[in-house]
Amino acid sequence: MTLPDPDGGTTTTIAAIADEVGVSVATVSKVLNGRADVAPETRARVEESLERHRYRRRGRRKPAGTGQIDLVFHEFDSAWAMEIIRGVEAVTEPAGIDVILSQLGGKHHPPQHWLDAVLARRPLGVLFVLCSPTTAQQEQLRRQDIPFVVVDTDSATTASVPTVGSNNWNGGLLATRHLLELGHRRIAIISGPEDVLCSRARLAGFRAAHEEAGLPVDPDLVRYGTFYIDAGFTHGMALLDRADRPTAVFAGSDMQALGVLRAARQLGIDVPSGLSVIGYDNIEVAAWTDPPLTTIDQPLRDMAGTAAHMVLDLARGQSPRTTRIDLVTELVVRESTAPPAS
C-alpha cells in the first residue's frame, strides 16, 4: 500500500489515502461518494489528501445514452432560462437522457451540500449556467469521473474548464455602433451586475465603439443593473426623467429593455421617435414588444445545445477538440431604434 508523489509514480489506492489520513477505508469511500455522514473536519482532511495525490476513480465508465444530466442555473429568469433549457432538451430528449433542473439562488458557485447530492447521484454530467464549481469542487467531480461544462457568457473562464459562451465585447460594440451610425451622441447603457464578467465585456464594447467614433462616454449615463425588468425600469426612469436625458439606451439584456420601454411609456416618451432602445439576447418576446425590439442575438439555444453535446461526449470518454467555444453575436434591427429627433 503506497502513495505516489504528486508528479507521477505509483497508483493511489483508497486504502493508502485512509492510512495517511488516519481514517477507515469506509470513511474515504463515503467522501468519494458524496455521503453527508462525515464530519466536516474529517471530510476536509480526506479531500486534501485526495487532491494532493490526484486520486481518480478507475474503471467506472457510465454508458452513454442512458441516465441523466444536471442542469444548474445561478438564478432562474423565465424567458432567458427557457431558451437554455430548450437548447439542452433538443439534445438530451432524442438520446433518452433526463435533465435534473436546479438553481443556486443567485450564487455563482454551488454550496457543498448541493454538490454532495450530485456526487451521490452520479449523473452522466453537469451543465453549469452562469455559475461554476470552485477549484476544489472541480477536483471532486473529476475524481468521481463526472464531466462538467459551463454555459457562460463571460468569455473568460479558465482553459481547464470546458466552456461554451459568446463574444460579449463584440455584442456591445455592435449595439453601440448601430446607435452611433443612426446619429445618436448621448447614449446610455444599463449593463448587468458589475461583478459579472459578461456585463463588463459588453460595457467594454460600448466604450470601444465610442472611442472608435472619437466620442467620449458620459459617466453619468453608465449604469449597472441586474439583467431583469425591474432594473431596466428603475434605471430607465432615472435616466429619462432628467433635462439632459439620453436619446438612446443600450439596455444590456432584453429583459432590462422591457423595463426601459415601460419607463419611457410612463414618462410619455415615444419609442423610437423620442428614444431608441436596444436590448441583448434576442429572446422570443423581443419580436413581440411594442415596438418590436432591436437587439443583439446571442444564440442561447445553440450555446446550450453545444454544451450538452460536449458534456455527453466527455461522458463517453471523448476529449473535446477545444475547451472554449465562443459563438457569434449578431445585430437584429427591428423598430425600437431610429435616428434621433432633430
Secondary structure, DSSP 8 states (H G I E B T S, - for coil): ----BTTB-S---HHHHHHHHTS-HHHHHHHHTT-S-S-HHHHHHHHHHHHHTT----S----TTSSEEEEEESS--HHHHHHHHHHHHHHHTTTT-EEEEEE-TT-SS--HHHHHHHHHH--SEEEEES----HHHHHHHHHTT--EEEE-SSS---TTS-EEEE-HHHHHHHHHHHHHHTT--SEEEEES-TTSHHHHHHHHHHHHHHHHTT----GGGEEE--SSHHHHHHHHHHHHSSTT--SEEE-SSHHHHHHHHHHHHHTT--TTTT-EEE-SB--GGGGGSSS--BEEE--HHHHHHHHHHHHHHHHTT---S-SEEEE--EEE--SS------
